[in-house]
Amino acid sequence: MGCAKQPTEQSSVPAGNKYATGFQITQTDSGTVVEVFQPYKRLCVREPLRRLGTMSTVQVGFLYALDAMDCLVAVCNPELIYTPVKGDEIDLGDSMKPSAERALQAGLDMLLAVNYGQYDNLEAVRLEKLGIPTIYINEWQEGSPLARAEWIRVLGALTGRLHQADSVFAEVEEKYEEFKNLQSTIINHQSPKIMSGNNFRGTWYVPSGKNYLAYLFKDAGADYPFYEDERETSIPLTIEETIRYFHEADVWVGANGNTLAELAEMDEKHTWFKAYQDGRVYNWRKQTKPSGANNFWERGVVHPEEMLEDVIHMLNNAPDSLLHFAAHLQ
C-alpha cells in the first residue's frame, strides 16, 4: 500500500480534479495512487481499505455519502457525530490527541487525520512511529464549497469507491450550478445585503473573499463587501467598522445564538443591526444534537448545493421549512 514520500507543492488544480487543489488521484498498473499535498503523502492503494479511523466528523459525512460506513471502525469525539453510526466504533478520544493505544487496538488500515497546524503534524509523526498509518484529509483548506466537497474522491479512492465518489460529486456539482444560475431570477434581480459573524470581546470576525461562506454568498447573489479580500484567515473588524459595513444588512447568517433574546443578552450591540431589528437572523444549527453534533459539518460539507439553497432561501425570506441546515432565530 505505501509508496515513498516525495516533497511537493501544489497551488493549481491537478489533473483529474475540477476544483480541489490539495490532492491528486491517478490510476497506474499497480493500483490507485493517492497524493495529498499538505503535508505530502503518497499512497498506492492496491486493495480497498477496510478499517478506517476518523479524526473529523466531516470524514464521517464523506463515508456515509459513499455507503462506506462499514469501513468505519474508530472515531474521535463520538458525541460530536451527527451521522448515524453502528455504535460499536472504538472511541479514540479527543481529536487533538487521539489515543495511539486504542488506534492500535482497532487494527486500522488508515487513520484519516486533520492538519490544523504544526502540533497536528507532530501527532501524525508520533502515531506513524507507533505503526499507525495516517493521511490528512484537508478539505477545510480549500476555498470554494465545491472544492471542499470534491475531497469525497480521496475517500472513494481509499475505499475502492472512486467511481461512486465521482457520481456523487457530479450530482452535487450539477445541482449547485443549477441553483447558482437560477439565483438572479429567484431574487428578482436584487442583491440583498448579507452579514456574517459575531462580536467577540470587541472584535467582529467575518469571512474573507477566499472563505467558503463568501463563495456561497456570492453564488447566491448577495451583496457582501469583502469578496475581493484575499486573506487566508477571517477578517477582524472593530465594532465601528462592523456598523459601517453591515448596519443596513438585510440578512444576518451564522449568528452565535439560538434566539434573538439570547443574542441581545450576549451583547446589546447585536440589536443595532437592521437584520436583527427585522427578525432576519439565522444560525447553522437546524440539524443538531444536545451533545453538540451538527450536521452542517458533515452532510453540509458533502452537499454544498443544500448550503447554497439555504442562503438563497434566507435572502428571499422563504419559509423556514425549506431550510436544510439554517435555523431562523425567533
Short mmCIF file of the C-alpha atoms (twelve columns), coordinates in Angstrom:
data_MODEL
# 
_entry.id   MODEL 
# 
loop_
_atom_site.group_PDB 
_atom_site.id 
_atom_site.type_symbol 
_atom_site.label_atom_id 
_atom_site.label_alt_id 
_atom_site.label_comp_id 
_atom_site.label_asym_id 
_atom_site.label_seq_id 
_atom_site.Cartn_x 
_atom_site.Cartn_y 
_atom_site.Cartn_z 
_atom_site.pdbx_PDB_model_num 
ATOM 1   C CA . MET A 1   0.000   0.000  0.000   1 
ATOM 2   C CA . GLY A 2   2.709   2.508  0.922   1 
ATOM 3   C CA . CYS A 3   4.882   4.411  -1.533  1 
ATOM 4   C CA . ALA A 4   7.865   6.644  -0.980  1 
ATOM 5   C CA . LYS A 5   7.147   10.182 0.137   1 
ATOM 6   C CA . GLN A 6   8.286   12.967 -2.141  1 
ATOM 7   C CA . PRO A 7   8.106   16.644 -1.137  1 
ATOM 8   C CA . THR A 8   5.909   18.692 -3.423  1 
ATOM 9   C CA . GLU A 9   3.969   21.935 -3.619  1 
ATOM 10  C CA . GLN A 10  0.636   22.336 -5.321  1 
ATOM 11  C CA . SER A 11  -1.240  25.557 -5.974  1 
ATOM 12  C CA . SER A 12  -3.215  24.798 -9.145  1 
ATOM 13  C CA . VAL A 13  -5.952  22.241 -9.760  1 
ATOM 14  C CA . PRO A 14  -4.325  18.867 -10.531 1 
ATOM 15  C CA . ALA A 15  -5.369  16.763 -13.496 1 
ATOM 16  C CA . GLY A 16  -8.476  14.757 -12.637 1 
ATOM 17  C CA . ASN A 17  -9.893  17.371 -10.267 1 
ATOM 18  C CA . LYS A 18  -12.271 20.166 -11.169 1 
ATOM 19  C CA . TYR A 19  -11.849 22.419 -8.126  1 
ATOM 20  C CA . ALA A 20  -9.739  20.942 -5.324  1 
ATOM 21  C CA . THR A 21  -6.018  21.749 -5.196  1 
ATOM 22  C CA . GLY A 22  -4.976  19.698 -2.173  1 
ATOM 23  C CA . PHE A 23  -4.846  16.201 -3.660  1 
ATOM 24  C CA . GLN A 24  -4.366  14.212 -6.839  1 
ATOM 25  C CA . ILE A 25  -5.556  10.743 -7.840  1 
ATOM 26  C CA . THR A 26  -4.065  8.751  -10.701 1 
ATOM 27  C CA . GLN A 27  -4.569  5.216  -11.943 1 
ATOM 28  C CA . THR A 28  -1.480  3.065  -12.558 1 
ATOM 29  C CA . ASP A 29  -0.831  -0.577 -13.351 1 
ATOM 30  C CA . SER A 30  -0.011  -1.064 -9.675  1 
ATOM 31  C CA . GLY A 31  -3.211  0.460  -8.337  1 
ATOM 32  C CA . THR A 32  -4.788  3.799  -7.477  1 
ATOM 33  C CA . VAL A 33  -2.240  6.418  -6.424  1 
ATOM 34  C CA . VAL A 34  -3.499  8.990  -3.920  1 
ATOM 35  C CA . GLU A 35  -1.342  12.047 -3.250  1 
ATOM 36  C CA . VAL A 36  -2.180  14.609 -0.562  1 
ATOM 37  C CA . PHE A 37  -0.006  17.718 -0.605  1 
ATOM 38  C CA . GLN A 38  -0.129  19.312 2.889   1 
ATOM 39  C CA . PRO A 39  1.816   17.564 4.331   1 
ATOM 40  C CA . TYR A 40  2.792   15.358 1.440   1 
ATOM 41  C CA . LYS A 41  1.723   11.726 1.441   1 
ATOM 42  C CA . ARG A 42  1.640   9.279  -1.459  1 
ATOM 43  C CA . LEU A 43  -0.242  6.010  -1.260  1 
ATOM 44  C CA . CYS A 44  -0.574  3.171  -3.735  1 
ATOM 45  C CA . VAL A 45  -3.965  1.636  -2.958  1 
ATOM 46  C CA . ARG A 46  -3.989  -1.854 -4.415  1 
ATOM 47  C CA . GLU A 47  -6.882  -3.179 -2.340  1 
ATOM 48  C CA . PRO A 48  -9.703  -1.149 -0.772  1 
ATOM 49  C CA . LEU A 49  -9.017  -0.150 2.832   1 
ATOM 50  C CA . ARG A 50  -11.498 -1.848 5.155   1 
ATOM 51  C CA . ARG A 51  -10.658 -0.465 8.599   1 
ATOM 52  C CA . LEU A 52  -10.612 3.322  8.890   1 
ATOM 53  C CA . GLY A 53  -10.440 5.665  11.820  1 
ATOM 54  C CA . THR A 54  -11.556 9.299  11.628  1 
ATOM 55  C CA . MET A 55  -10.440 12.406 13.496  1 
ATOM 56  C CA . SER A 56  -13.092 14.709 11.969  1 
ATOM 57  C CA . THR A 57  -16.857 14.464 11.669  1 
ATOM 58  C CA . VAL A 58  -16.543 15.698 8.072   1 
ATOM 59  C CA . GLN A 59  -14.815 12.430 7.215   1 
ATOM 60  C CA . VAL A 60  -17.796 10.534 8.628   1 
ATOM 61  C CA . GLY A 61  -20.047 12.555 6.321   1 
ATOM 62  C CA . PHE A 62  -17.947 11.563 3.307   1 
ATOM 63  C CA . LEU A 63  -18.036 7.861  4.245   1 
ATOM 64  C CA . TYR A 64  -21.813 7.998  4.769   1 
ATOM 65  C CA . ALA A 65  -22.318 9.540  1.317   1 
ATOM 66  C CA . LEU A 66  -20.282 6.673  -0.166  1 
ATOM 67  C CA . ASP A 67  -22.229 3.940  1.682   1 
ATOM 68  C CA . ALA A 68  -18.886 3.078  3.265   1 
ATOM 69  C CA . MET A 69  -19.836 3.213  6.935   1 
ATOM 70  C CA . ASP A 70  -18.903 -0.446 7.244   1 
ATOM 71  C CA . CYS A 71  -15.272 0.721  6.901   1 
ATOM 72  C CA . LEU A 72  -15.542 2.993  9.944   1 
ATOM 73  C CA . VAL A 73  -14.180 1.168  12.998  1 
ATOM 74  C CA . ALA A 74  -12.784 4.002  15.155  1 
ATOM 75  C CA . VAL A 75  -13.700 7.656  15.724  1 
ATOM 76  C CA . CYS A 76  -12.631 10.693 17.716  1 
ATOM 77  C CA . ASN A 77  -15.202 12.587 19.789  1 
ATOM 78  C CA . PRO A 78  -18.142 10.258 19.021  1 
ATOM 79  C CA . GLU A 79  -20.501 12.633 20.826  1 
ATOM 80  C CA . LEU A 80  -19.929 15.192 18.051  1 
ATOM 81  C CA . ILE A 81  -21.007 12.840 15.238  1 
ATOM 82  C CA . TYR A 82  -24.471 13.572 13.813  1 
ATOM 83  C CA . THR A 83  -24.480 10.927 11.078  1 
ATOM 84  C CA . PRO A 84  -25.952 7.565  12.161  1 
ATOM 85  C CA . VAL A 85  -23.147 5.118  13.012  1 
ATOM 86  C CA . LYS A 86  -23.143 1.455  14.007  1 
ATOM 87  C CA . GLY A 87  -22.312 2.315  17.596  1 
ATOM 88  C CA . ASP A 88  -19.549 -0.250 18.056  1 
ATOM 89  C CA . GLU A 89  -16.728 2.011  16.831  1 
ATOM 90  C CA . ILE A 90  -13.707 2.327  19.094  1 
ATOM 91  C CA . ASP A 91  -13.543 5.723  20.798  1 
ATOM 92  C CA . LEU A 92  -10.143 7.245  20.024  1 
ATOM 93  C CA . GLY A 93  -10.671 10.112 22.437  1 
ATOM 94  C CA . ASP A 94  -10.145 13.768 21.643  1 
ATOM 95  C CA . SER A 95  -9.290  14.654 18.050  1 
ATOM 96  C CA . MET A 96  -6.447  16.910 19.213  1 
ATOM 97  C CA . LYS A 97  -4.618  13.881 20.619  1 
ATOM 98  C CA . PRO A 98  -6.151  10.549 19.636  1 
ATOM 99  C CA . SER A 99  -5.265  7.511  21.702  1 
ATOM 100 C CA . ALA A 100 -2.499  5.557  19.991  1 
ATOM 101 C CA . GLU A 101 -3.263  2.545  22.187  1 
ATOM 102 C CA . ARG A 102 -6.882  2.437  21.029  1 
ATOM 103 C CA . ALA A 103 -5.885  3.053  17.403  1 
ATOM 104 C CA . LEU A 104 -3.554  0.063  17.577  1 
ATOM 105 C CA . GLN A 105 -6.322  -1.966 19.200  1 
ATOM 106 C CA . ALA A 106 -8.603  -1.076 16.259  1 
ATOM 107 C CA . GLY A 107 -6.121  -2.535 13.755  1 
ATOM 108 C CA . LEU A 108 -6.535  0.434  11.422  1 
ATOM 109 C CA . ASP A 109 -5.632  0.301  7.761   1 
ATOM 110 C CA . MET A 110 -5.578  4.115  7.886   1 
ATOM 111 C CA . LEU A 111 -6.297  6.951  10.282  1 
ATOM 112 C CA . LEU A 112 -7.884  9.911  8.495   1 
ATOM 113 C CA . ALA A 113 -6.175  12.838 10.187  1 
ATOM 114 C CA . VAL A 114 -6.698  16.601 10.184  1 
ATOM 115 C CA . ASN A 115 -3.894  19.112 9.703   1 
ATOM 116 C CA . TYR A 116 -4.663  22.321 11.577  1 
ATOM 117 C CA . GLY A 117 -1.074  23.226 12.423  1 
ATOM 118 C CA . GLN A 118 2.403   22.172 13.496  1 
ATOM 119 C CA . TYR A 119 1.091   20.268 16.515  1 
ATOM 120 C CA . ASP A 120 -1.058  18.058 14.310  1 
ATOM 121 C CA . ASN A 121 1.929   17.264 12.119  1 
ATOM 122 C CA . LEU A 122 3.859   16.096 15.172  1 
ATOM 123 C CA . GLU A 123 0.903   13.951 16.252  1 
ATOM 124 C CA . ALA A 124 0.874   12.198 12.877  1 
ATOM 125 C CA . VAL A 125 4.604   11.528 13.118  1 
ATOM 126 C CA . ARG A 126 4.120   10.109 16.619  1 
ATOM 127 C CA . LEU A 127 1.274   7.844  15.518  1 
ATOM 128 C CA . GLU A 128 3.094   6.577  12.439  1 
ATOM 129 C CA . LYS A 129 6.175   5.753  14.503  1 
ATOM 130 C CA . LEU A 130 3.892   3.549  16.573  1 
ATOM 131 C CA . GLY A 131 2.742   1.736  13.440  1 
ATOM 132 C CA . ILE A 132 -0.485  3.621  12.755  1 
ATOM 133 C CA . PRO A 133 -0.687  4.738  9.087   1 
ATOM 134 C CA . THR A 134 -2.177  8.205  8.644   1 
ATOM 135 C CA . ILE A 135 -3.227  10.500 5.838   1 
ATOM 136 C CA . TYR A 136 -4.537  14.053 6.108   1 
ATOM 137 C CA . ILE A 137 -7.979  14.903 4.758   1 
ATOM 138 C CA . ASN A 138 -7.600  18.655 4.278   1 
ATOM 139 C CA . GLU A 139 -10.888 19.670 2.693   1 
ATOM 140 C CA . TRP A 140 -11.064 22.609 5.113   1 
ATOM 141 C CA . GLN A 141 -8.053  24.233 3.412   1 
ATOM 142 C CA . GLU A 142 -9.972  24.594 0.153   1 
ATOM 143 C CA . GLY A 143 -11.681 27.901 -0.558  1 
ATOM 144 C CA . SER A 144 -14.784 27.081 -2.557  1 
ATOM 145 C CA . PRO A 145 -17.609 24.820 -1.345  1 
ATOM 146 C CA . LEU A 146 -17.288 22.575 -4.414  1 
ATOM 147 C CA . ALA A 147 -13.546 22.169 -3.855  1 
ATOM 148 C CA . ARG A 148 -14.228 21.061 -0.293  1 
ATOM 149 C CA . ALA A 149 -16.887 18.606 -1.443  1 
ATOM 150 C CA . GLU A 150 -14.556 17.166 -4.095  1 
ATOM 151 C CA . TRP A 151 -12.435 15.584 -1.347  1 
ATOM 152 C CA . ILE A 152 -15.006 12.799 -1.383  1 
ATOM 153 C CA . ARG A 153 -12.843 11.448 -4.223  1 
ATOM 154 C CA . VAL A 154 -9.994  10.766 -1.777  1 
ATOM 155 C CA . LEU A 155 -12.282 8.723  0.470   1 
ATOM 156 C CA . GLY A 156 -13.620 6.995  -2.626  1 
ATOM 157 C CA . ALA A 157 -10.124 6.067  -3.767  1 
ATOM 158 C CA . LEU A 158 -9.157  4.719  -0.333  1 
ATOM 159 C CA . THR A 159 -12.284 2.547  -0.033  1 
ATOM 160 C CA . GLY A 160 -12.454 1.301  -3.627  1 
ATOM 161 C CA . ARG A 161 -15.435 3.539  -4.384  1 
ATOM 162 C CA . LEU A 162 -13.868 6.163  -6.624  1 
ATOM 163 C CA . HIS A 163 -16.472 5.718  -9.361  1 
ATOM 164 C CA . GLN A 164 -19.243 6.143  -6.806  1 
ATOM 165 C CA . ALA A 165 -17.498 9.225  -5.376  1 
ATOM 166 C CA . ASP A 166 -17.300 10.773 -8.830  1 
ATOM 167 C CA . SER A 167 -21.010 10.100 -9.345  1 
ATOM 168 C CA . VAL A 168 -21.946 11.690 -6.014  1 
ATOM 169 C CA . PHE A 169 -19.799 14.731 -6.710  1 
ATOM 170 C CA . ALA A 170 -21.093 15.136 -10.269 1 
ATOM 171 C CA . GLU A 171 -24.668 15.237 -8.962  1 
ATOM 172 C CA . VAL A 172 -23.698 17.736 -6.241  1 
ATOM 173 C CA . GLU A 173 -21.943 19.961 -8.785  1 
ATOM 174 C CA . GLU A 174 -24.876 19.839 -11.203 1 
ATOM 175 C CA . LYS A 175 -27.364 20.891 -8.534  1 
ATOM 176 C CA . TYR A 176 -25.016 23.583 -7.183  1 
ATOM 177 C CA . GLU A 177 -24.573 25.129 -10.620 1 
ATOM 178 C CA . GLU A 178 -28.325 24.946 -11.202 1 
ATOM 179 C CA . PHE A 179 -29.026 26.943 -8.027  1 
ATOM 180 C CA . LYS A 180 -26.206 29.371 -8.841  1 
ATOM 181 C CA . ASN A 181 -27.550 30.033 -12.330 1 
ATOM 182 C CA . LEU A 182 -31.116 30.480 -11.130 1 
ATOM 183 C CA . GLN A 183 -30.415 32.769 -8.183  1 
ATOM 184 C CA . SER A 184 -30.732 36.017 -10.161 1 
ATOM 185 C CA . THR A 185 -34.277 35.068 -11.164 1 
ATOM 186 C CA . ILE A 186 -35.185 33.906 -7.679  1 
ATOM 187 C CA . ILE A 187 -34.178 37.182 -6.015  1 
ATOM 188 C CA . ASN A 188 -35.827 39.295 -8.719  1 
ATOM 189 C CA . HIS A 189 -32.523 40.823 -9.849  1 
ATOM 190 C CA . GLN A 190 -31.951 42.411 -6.450  1 
ATOM 191 C CA . SER A 191 -28.833 41.978 -4.337  1 
ATOM 192 C CA . PRO A 192 -29.818 41.743 -0.682  1 
ATOM 193 C CA . LYS A 193 -27.058 42.765 1.710   1 
ATOM 194 C CA . ILE A 194 -25.728 39.970 3.887   1 
ATOM 195 C CA . MET A 195 -23.678 39.945 7.093   1 
ATOM 196 C CA . SER A 196 -21.948 37.169 8.998   1 
ATOM 197 C CA . GLY A 197 -20.127 36.577 12.245  1 
ATOM 198 C CA . ASN A 198 -20.495 37.822 15.810  1 
ATOM 199 C CA . ASN A 199 -18.978 40.271 18.238  1 
ATOM 200 C CA . PHE A 200 -16.313 38.510 20.340  1 
ATOM 201 C CA . ARG A 201 -14.620 40.596 23.005  1 
ATOM 202 C CA . GLY A 202 -14.844 43.734 20.938  1 
ATOM 203 C CA . THR A 203 -13.817 42.181 17.606  1 
ATOM 204 C CA . TRP A 204 -16.172 41.026 14.859  1 
ATOM 205 C CA . TYR A 205 -14.722 38.267 12.682  1 
ATOM 206 C CA . VAL A 206 -16.139 37.965 9.161   1 
ATOM 207 C CA . PRO A 207 -15.283 35.672 6.213   1 
ATOM 208 C CA . SER A 208 -12.725 36.865 3.690   1 
ATOM 209 C CA . GLY A 209 -13.374 36.520 -0.025  1 
ATOM 210 C CA . LYS A 210 -11.445 33.227 -0.028  1 
ATOM 211 C CA . ASN A 211 -13.665 31.654 2.601   1 
ATOM 212 C CA . TYR A 212 -16.260 29.088 1.510   1 
ATOM 213 C CA . LEU A 213 -19.038 31.183 3.071   1 
ATOM 214 C CA . ALA A 214 -18.134 34.153 0.872   1 
ATOM 215 C CA . TYR A 215 -18.363 31.834 -2.143  1 
ATOM 216 C CA . LEU A 216 -21.846 30.799 -1.011  1 
ATOM 217 C CA . PHE A 217 -22.898 34.428 -0.528  1 
ATOM 218 C CA . LYS A 218 -21.639 35.396 -3.974  1 
ATOM 219 C CA . ASP A 219 -23.153 32.393 -5.722  1 
ATOM 220 C CA . ALA A 220 -26.473 33.144 -4.008  1 
ATOM 221 C CA . GLY A 221 -26.434 36.686 -5.379  1 
ATOM 222 C CA . ALA A 222 -25.879 38.522 -2.093  1 
ATOM 223 C CA . ASP A 223 -24.206 41.904 -1.660  1 
ATOM 224 C CA . TYR A 224 -21.162 41.319 0.591   1 
ATOM 225 C CA . PRO A 225 -18.352 43.884 0.962   1 
ATOM 226 C CA . PHE A 226 -15.350 41.547 1.234   1 
ATOM 227 C CA . TYR A 227 -15.480 39.461 -1.933  1 
ATOM 228 C CA . GLU A 228 -12.183 40.969 -3.126  1 
ATOM 229 C CA . ASP A 229 -10.338 40.441 0.165   1 
ATOM 230 C CA . GLU A 230 -7.953  37.512 -0.331  1 
ATOM 231 C CA . ARG A 231 -6.781  36.977 3.234   1 
ATOM 232 C CA . GLU A 232 -6.418  33.328 4.212   1 
ATOM 233 C CA . THR A 233 -7.957  33.945 7.635   1 
ATOM 234 C CA . SER A 234 -11.104 35.630 8.898   1 
ATOM 235 C CA . ILE A 235 -11.174 39.429 8.821   1 
ATOM 236 C CA . PRO A 236 -11.175 41.114 12.259  1 
ATOM 237 C CA . LEU A 237 -13.327 44.246 12.418  1 
ATOM 238 C CA . THR A 238 -13.854 46.763 15.168  1 
ATOM 239 C CA . ILE A 239 -17.464 47.366 16.152  1 
ATOM 240 C CA . GLU A 240 -17.274 50.736 14.400  1 
ATOM 241 C CA . GLU A 241 -16.155 49.081 11.167  1 
ATOM 242 C CA . THR A 242 -18.813 46.413 11.518  1 
ATOM 243 C CA . ILE A 243 -21.543 49.033 11.862  1 
ATOM 244 C CA . ARG A 244 -20.221 50.889 8.822   1 
ATOM 245 C CA . TYR A 245 -20.254 47.776 6.661   1 
ATOM 246 C CA . PHE A 246 -23.319 45.933 7.972   1 
ATOM 247 C CA . HIS A 247 -25.685 48.316 9.765   1 
ATOM 248 C CA . GLU A 248 -28.153 48.119 6.855   1 
ATOM 249 C CA . ALA A 249 -27.610 44.442 6.025   1 
ATOM 250 C CA . ASP A 250 -30.862 42.662 5.151   1 
ATOM 251 C CA . VAL A 251 -29.872 39.218 6.440   1 
ATOM 252 C CA . TRP A 252 -27.525 38.020 9.182   1 
ATOM 253 C CA . VAL A 253 -26.204 34.488 8.631   1 
ATOM 254 C CA . GLY A 254 -24.295 32.350 11.126  1 
ATOM 255 C CA . ALA A 255 -25.197 34.139 14.339  1 
ATOM 256 C CA . ASN A 256 -23.828 32.581 17.523  1 
ATOM 257 C CA . GLY A 257 -27.118 32.248 19.341  1 
ATOM 258 C CA . ASN A 258 -30.379 30.298 19.294  1 
ATOM 259 C CA . THR A 259 -32.864 33.141 19.847  1 
ATOM 260 C CA . LEU A 260 -32.978 36.880 19.281  1 
ATOM 261 C CA . ALA A 261 -33.273 37.405 23.029  1 
ATOM 262 C CA . GLU A 262 -30.157 35.310 23.612  1 
ATOM 263 C CA . LEU A 263 -28.229 37.412 21.093  1 
ATOM 264 C CA . ALA A 264 -29.338 40.603 22.814  1 
ATOM 265 C CA . GLU A 265 -28.317 39.203 26.191  1 
ATOM 266 C CA . MET A 266 -24.904 38.199 24.838  1 
ATOM 267 C CA . ASP A 267 -24.231 41.726 23.573  1 
ATOM 268 C CA . GLU A 268 -26.578 44.684 23.207  1 
ATOM 269 C CA . LYS A 269 -24.639 45.718 20.061  1 
ATOM 270 C CA . HIS A 270 -26.212 42.757 18.264  1 
ATOM 271 C CA . THR A 271 -29.515 44.636 18.329  1 
ATOM 272 C CA . TRP A 272 -28.120 47.626 16.447  1 
ATOM 273 C CA . PHE A 273 -28.353 45.982 13.032  1 
ATOM 274 C CA . LYS A 274 -31.276 46.158 10.624  1 
ATOM 275 C CA . ALA A 275 -31.236 42.378 10.135  1 
ATOM 276 C CA . TYR A 276 -31.780 41.902 13.873  1 
ATOM 277 C CA . GLN A 277 -34.485 44.551 14.053  1 
ATOM 278 C CA . ASP A 278 -36.296 42.973 11.080  1 
ATOM 279 C CA . GLY A 279 -36.002 39.488 12.570  1 
ATOM 280 C CA . ARG A 280 -33.936 38.104 9.692   1 
ATOM 281 C CA . VAL A 281 -31.194 36.369 11.691  1 
ATOM 282 C CA . TYR A 282 -30.113 32.748 11.190  1 
ATOM 283 C CA . ASN A 283 -27.643 30.286 12.647  1 
ATOM 284 C CA . TRP A 284 -26.411 26.978 11.188  1 
ATOM 285 C CA . ARG A 285 -27.957 24.792 13.890  1 
ATOM 286 C CA . LYS A 286 -31.141 23.327 12.446  1 
ATOM 287 C CA . GLN A 287 -29.738 19.786 12.452  1 
ATOM 288 C CA . THR A 288 -28.012 19.425 15.816  1 
ATOM 289 C CA . LYS A 289 -27.987 17.148 18.850  1 
ATOM 290 C CA . PRO A 290 -27.769 18.135 22.525  1 
ATOM 291 C CA . SER A 291 -24.269 16.620 22.621  1 
ATOM 292 C CA . GLY A 292 -23.041 19.311 20.203  1 
ATOM 293 C CA . ALA A 293 -23.183 17.291 16.969  1 
ATOM 294 C CA . ASN A 294 -24.103 19.416 13.935  1 
ATOM 295 C CA . ASN A 295 -24.905 18.025 10.505  1 
ATOM 296 C CA . PHE A 296 -23.741 21.319 8.967   1 
ATOM 297 C CA . TRP A 297 -20.184 19.983 9.391   1 
ATOM 298 C CA . GLU A 298 -20.985 16.558 7.936   1 
ATOM 299 C CA . ARG A 299 -23.658 16.497 5.250   1 
ATOM 300 C CA . GLY A 300 -23.208 20.246 4.712   1 
ATOM 301 C CA . VAL A 301 -19.624 19.861 3.521   1 
ATOM 302 C CA . VAL A 302 -20.540 16.947 1.255   1 
ATOM 303 C CA . HIS A 303 -23.638 18.731 -0.095  1 
ATOM 304 C CA . PRO A 304 -22.816 22.428 -0.584  1 
ATOM 305 C CA . GLU A 305 -25.736 22.689 -3.004  1 
ATOM 306 C CA . GLU A 306 -28.010 22.415 0.034   1 
ATOM 307 C CA . MET A 307 -25.994 25.093 1.826   1 
ATOM 308 C CA . LEU A 308 -26.317 27.346 -1.229  1 
ATOM 309 C CA . GLU A 309 -30.042 26.697 -1.386  1 
ATOM 310 C CA . ASP A 310 -30.272 27.724 2.268   1 
ATOM 311 C CA . VAL A 311 -28.528 31.052 1.608   1 
ATOM 312 C CA . ILE A 312 -30.820 31.746 -1.358  1 
ATOM 313 C CA . HIS A 313 -33.879 30.977 0.776   1 
ATOM 314 C CA . MET A 314 -32.612 33.221 3.578   1 
ATOM 315 C CA . LEU A 315 -32.065 36.097 1.149   1 
ATOM 316 C CA . ASN A 316 -35.634 35.691 -0.073  1 
ATOM 317 C CA . ASN A 317 -37.205 35.286 3.361   1 
ATOM 318 C CA . ALA A 318 -38.536 31.884 2.315   1 
ATOM 319 C CA . PRO A 319 -40.465 29.640 4.739   1 
ATOM 320 C CA . ASP A 320 -38.283 28.083 7.433   1 
ATOM 321 C CA . SER A 321 -39.482 24.620 6.405   1 
ATOM 322 C CA . LEU A 322 -37.390 24.899 3.214   1 
ATOM 323 C CA . LEU A 323 -34.099 25.304 5.078   1 
ATOM 324 C CA . HIS A 324 -31.669 22.389 5.397   1 
ATOM 325 C CA . PHE A 325 -29.039 23.497 7.919   1 
ATOM 326 C CA . ALA A 326 -30.018 27.064 8.814   1 
ATOM 327 C CA . ALA A 327 -32.403 27.902 11.641  1 
ATOM 328 C CA . HIS A 328 -34.378 31.148 11.817  1 
ATOM 329 C CA . LEU A 329 -33.951 32.857 15.182  1 
ATOM 330 C CA . GLN A 330 -37.185 33.869 16.879  1 
# 
